[in-house]
Amino acid sequence: MHLDPFMKHLGFEGQVTAPGEARMTVRLRHEHLNNWGSAHGGFLFALADSAFALASNSHGTLAVSLAAHIEHLAPCAAGDTLEAVAREMSLTRKTGVYQVEILAGEKRVALFTGTVYRKG
């Protein structure tokens, strides 16, 4: 699966690493920050959601999001390289559940959970 225009616009780089798994990376820039100097929550959500999309669509069946949730665990700063690692937790004929961990080096920044409907 290829990165979509929104992912490219935000500077994300990503790949499917195995069926049901994906990695997405980005270098955090000043324009990605909130007023307190940490990554904007919407930016982190977009990063996790993008890894979720790659992982959930890696089986060759169109998967669309039903629900998603993020927990913000620690701040990060401009210059940090963020990595979103998506892993499949459950897969059935019609649904899939994925967990995405966002890391800044060894520090866990956020934890995202998403559920998809599989159209195939």
C-alpha positions as CSV (number, residue, x, y, z in Angstrom):
1,M,0.0,0.0,0.0
2,H,1.3,3.5,-0.9
3,L,1.2,6.6,1.3
4,D,-1.8,8.8,0.6
5,P,-1.4,12.5,-0.2
6,F,-2.2,13.6,3.4
7,M,0.6,11.4,4.8
8,K,3.0,12.8,2.2
9,H,2.0,16.3,3.0
10,L,2.8,15.8,6.7
11,G,6.2,14.4,5.8
12,F,5.5,10.9,7.0
13,E,7.5,8.0,5.7
14,G,6.1,4.5,6.1
15,Q,6.0,0.9,5.1
16,V,4.1,-2.3,5.8
17,T,6.6,-4.5,7.7
18,A,4.5,-7.7,7.6
19,P,0.8,-8.6,7.1
20,G,-1.0,-6.6,9.8
21,E,2.0,-4.6,10.8
22,A,3.4,-1.2,9.7
23,R,5.9,1.5,10.7
24,M,5.5,5.2,10.1
25,T,8.2,7.8,10.9
26,V,8.5,11.6,10.9
27,R,10.9,14.2,12.2
28,L,9.0,16.6,14.4
29,R,9.2,20.2,13.2
30,H,8.3,23.5,14.8
31,E,5.0,23.6,12.8
32,H,3.9,20.3,14.4
33,L,4.0,21.7,17.9
34,N,1.3,23.1,20.2
35,N,1.6,26.3,22.3
36,W,3.5,24.4,25.0
37,G,6.3,23.2,22.7
38,S,5.3,19.6,22.5
39,A,3.8,17.7,19.5
40,H,0.3,18.7,18.8
41,G,-2.2,16.0,19.7
42,G,-3.8,16.1,16.3
43,F,-0.5,15.6,14.6
44,L,0.2,12.5,16.8
45,F,-3.2,11.2,16.0
46,A,-2.6,11.6,12.3
47,L,0.7,9.8,12.6
48,A,-0.8,6.8,14.5
49,D,-3.9,6.8,12.2
50,S,-1.6,6.6,9.2
51,A,0.3,3.6,10.6
52,F,-3.1,2.0,11.4
53,A,-4.3,2.5,7.8
54,L,-1.2,0.8,6.4
55,A,-1.4,-2.1,8.8
56,S,-5.1,-2.7,8.4
57,N,-5.0,-2.5,4.6
58,S,-2.0,-4.8,4.3
59,H,-4.1,-7.9,3.7
60,G,-5.4,-6.8,0.3
61,T,-8.9,-6.2,1.7
62,L,-10.2,-2.6,1.9
63,A,-10.4,-1.7,5.6
64,V,-12.1,1.5,6.9
65,S,-12.0,2.9,10.4
66,L,-14.9,2.3,12.7
67,A,-13.3,3.8,15.9
68,A,-10.0,5.1,17.2
69,H,-8.7,6.3,20.5
70,I,-5.4,7.8,21.6
71,E,-3.7,8.2,25.0
72,H,-1.0,10.9,25.2
73,L,1.7,9.6,27.6
74,A,4.7,12.0,27.4
75,P,5.8,15.2,25.6
76,C,8.2,15.3,22.7
77,A,10.1,18.2,21.1
78,A,11.0,19.6,17.8
79,G,13.9,17.6,16.3
80,D,12.7,14.3,17.8
81,T,12.2,11.5,15.3
82,L,8.8,9.9,16.0
83,E,8.1,6.3,15.0
84,A,4.6,4.8,15.0
85,V,4.6,1.0,15.2
86,A,1.2,-0.6,14.3
87,R,0.4,-4.2,15.3
88,E,-2.7,-6.3,14.6
89,M,-4.3,-7.5,17.8
90,S,-7.4,-9.2,16.3
91,L,-8.5,-10.1,12.8
92,T,-11.8,-11.6,11.7
93,R,-13.5,-11.8,8.3
94,K,-15.2,-8.4,8.9
95,T,-13.2,-6.5,11.5
96,G,-9.7,-5.9,12.7
97,V,-8.3,-4.3,15.9
98,Y,-4.9,-2.6,15.9
99,Q,-2.6,-1.0,18.5
100,V,-0.1,1.7,17.5
101,E,2.7,2.8,19.8
102,I,4.3,6.1,19.1
103,L,7.9,6.3,20.2
104,A,10.5,9.2,20.4
105,G,13.6,7.1,20.7
106,E,13.0,4.8,23.7
107,K,10.3,7.0,25.2
108,R,6.7,6.0,24.6
109,V,4.8,9.2,23.6
110,A,1.3,7.9,22.8
111,L,-0.7,4.7,22.6
112,F,-3.5,4.4,19.9
113,T,-6.1,1.7,19.4
114,G,-8.2,1.5,16.3
115,T,-10.9,-0.9,14.9
116,V,-11.6,-1.3,11.2
117,Y,-14.5,-2.8,9.1
118,R,-13.1,-5.0,6.4
119,K,-15.2,-4.6,3.2
120,G,-14.0,-7.7,1.4
